[in-house]
């Protein structure tokens, strides 16, 4: 018997060969190996509301969701999602035809792009972007066209150049992929910026996929405006949401899509061949979570704002230039005031130098040079952990 015949052809197809192992896996492994505080990967270090966790336990004990749930998601959750969109934003969705439950927002993005794109289509996305965007566009055989958010040091935020966005749209553009509140920069697109995006989409007859998983994490004067609420956008927008960021149960992987019936049907056609269904008992728990009183969401946001301010102050004291986020639970920093310019090298050495792990923003860019000096820290951790991280980072200031 002979072994497998060797071949010069790589096993991984060309569309995915550029991606390799995610930076999150690399940096989390580095944190584990060095005992460093992990402010890289965006997951909380405490669980969400006790009543939501108990709702999952109750569903398990009552035998709800232990077998395959319905393909679109359990009716209770689909109704809760529709109620949430109506109560928070005045958007009306039919739970039976316009809501689809997914295995987290990551599957929602994958299923949507696989369903809506043909090989050769172009997707305009805001750079830097979450790494799964690029991978999913590649899996669909489409081409990503990045429009870079530029740092504005005076305003300590990243800005979208609307002229650059318009110029990026060609006859091959199929859809715009928008993320607000934006990971990793913490930018929240303004109503005026979103109105310009909507006008462009209507003018050029484009679909829009909008990732709004941080919708409940906006700070100060920032306002989250769902793109689907703007004129002409209800029928051409796929809105993606998630329970993980809002309720601090990221391991449950419960996300969703809301859109017109035709778009939801298309996305479900792809989704059924990915996970088919998932997260049965947790769907019932998330339905109860979405029905929590407004006070929960207000308290959650206020708690994260305190943590944002604590970490931002610590980073500034350590010598970083800090872009204070208007949304999400990430702070982007510029390492050049520390005499550094290579974010990858900086993040790989940081555990040994200061006992903290962060993520180099360049991994989120096609134009790596644009993101080279920027580094992202997560503040969705206990206050004591953030205080210890701030103390350790002071070593960088000499």
FENGILIN-V178487 format. One record per residue. N is the residue number from 1. SS is DSSP state (H for helix, E for strand, L for the rest). Layout:
{{N:SS} {N:SS}}
//
This chain:
{{1:L} {2:L} {3:L} {4:L} {5:L} {6:L} {7:L} {8:L} {9:L} {10:L} {11:L} {12:L} {13:L} {14:H} {15:H} {16:H} {17:H} {18:L} {19:L} {20:L} {21:L} {22:L} {23:H} {24:H} {25:H} {26:H} {27:H} {28:H} {29:H} {30:H} {31:H} {32:H} {33:H} {34:H} {35:L} {36:L} {37:E} {38:E} {39:L} {40:L} {41:L} {42:L} {43:L} {44:L} {45:L} {46:L} {47:L} {48:L} {49:L} {50:H} {51:H} {52:H} {53:H} {54:H} {55:H} {56:H} {57:H} {58:H} {59:H} {60:H} {61:H} {62:L} {63:L} {64:L} {65:L} {66:L} {67:L} {68:L} {69:L} {70:L} {71:L} {72:L} {73:L} {74:L} {75:H} {76:H} {77:H} {78:H} {79:H} {80:H} {81:H} {82:H} {83:H} {84:H} {85:H} {86:H} {87:H} {88:H} {89:H} {90:L} {91:L} {92:L} {93:L} {94:L} {95:L} {96:L} {97:L} {98:L} {99:E} {100:E} {101:E} {102:E} {103:L} {104:H} {105:H} {106:H} {107:H} {108:H} {109:H} {110:H} {111:H} {112:H} {113:H} {114:H} {115:H} {116:H} {117:L} {118:L} {119:L} {120:L} {121:L} {122:E} {123:E} {124:E} {125:E} {126:E} {127:E} {128:L} {129:L} {130:L} {131:H} {132:H} {133:H} {134:H} {135:H} {136:H} {137:H} {138:H} {139:H} {140:L} {141:L} {142:L} {143:E} {144:E} {145:E} {146:E} {147:E} {148:E} {149:L} {150:E} {151:E} {152:E} {153:L} {154:L} {155:L} {156:L} {157:E} {158:E} {159:E} {160:L} {161:L} {162:H} {163:H} {164:H} {165:H} {166:H} {167:H} {168:H} {169:L} {170:L} {171:L} {172:L} {173:E} {174:E} {175:E} {176:E} {177:E} {178:E} {179:E} {180:L} {181:L} {182:L} {183:L} {184:L} {185:L} {186:L} {187:L} {188:L} {189:L} {190:L} {191:H} {192:H} {193:H} {194:H} {195:H} {196:H} {197:H} {198:H} {199:H} {200:H} {201:H} {202:H} {203:H} {204:L} {205:L} {206:L} {207:E} {208:E} {209:E} {210:E} {211:E} {212:L} {213:L} {214:L} {215:L} {216:L} {217:L} {218:E} {219:L} {220:L} {221:L} {222:L} {223:L} {224:L} {225:L} {226:L} {227:H} {228:H} {229:H} {230:L} {231:L} {232:L} {233:L} {234:L} {235:L} {236:L} {237:E} {238:E} {239:E} {240:E} {241:E} {242:E} {243:L} {244:H} {245:H} {246:H} {247:H} {248:L} {249:L} {250:H} {251:H} {252:H} {253:L} {254:L} {255:E} {256:E} {257:E} {258:E} {259:L} {260:L} {261:H} {262:H} {263:H} {264:H} {265:H} {266:H} {267:H} {268:H} {269:H} {270:H} {271:H} {272:L} {273:L} {274:L} {275:L} {276:L} {277:L} {278:L} {279:L} {280:H} {281:H} {282:H} {283:H} {284:H} {285:H} {286:H} {287:H} {288:H} {289:H} {290:H} {291:L} {292:L} {293:L} {294:H} {295:H} {296:H} {297:H} {298:H} {299:H} {300:H} {301:H} {302:H} {303:H} {304:H} {305:H} {306:H} {307:H} {308:H} {309:H} {310:H} {311:H} {312:H} {313:H} {314:H} {315:H} {316:H} {317:H} {318:L} {319:L} {320:L} {321:E} {322:E} {323:E} {324:L} {325:L} {326:L} {327:E} {328:L} {329:L} {330:E} {331:E} {332:E} {333:E} {334:E} {335:L} {336:H} {337:H} {338:H} {339:L} {340:L} {341:L} {342:L} {343:H} {344:H} {345:H} {346:H} {347:H} {348:H} {349:H} {350:H} {351:H} {352:H} {353:H} {354:H} {355:L} {356:E} {357:E} {358:L} {359:E} {360:E} {361:H} {362:H} {363:H} {364:H} {365:L} {366:L} {367:L} {368:H} {369:H} {370:H} {371:H} {372:L} {373:L} {374:E} {375:E} {376:E} {377:E} {378:E} {379:L} {380:L} {381:L} {382:L} {383:H} {384:H} {385:H} {386:H} {387:H} {388:H} {389:H} {390:H} {391:H} {392:H} {393:H} {394:H} {395:H} {396:H} {397:H} {398:L}}
//
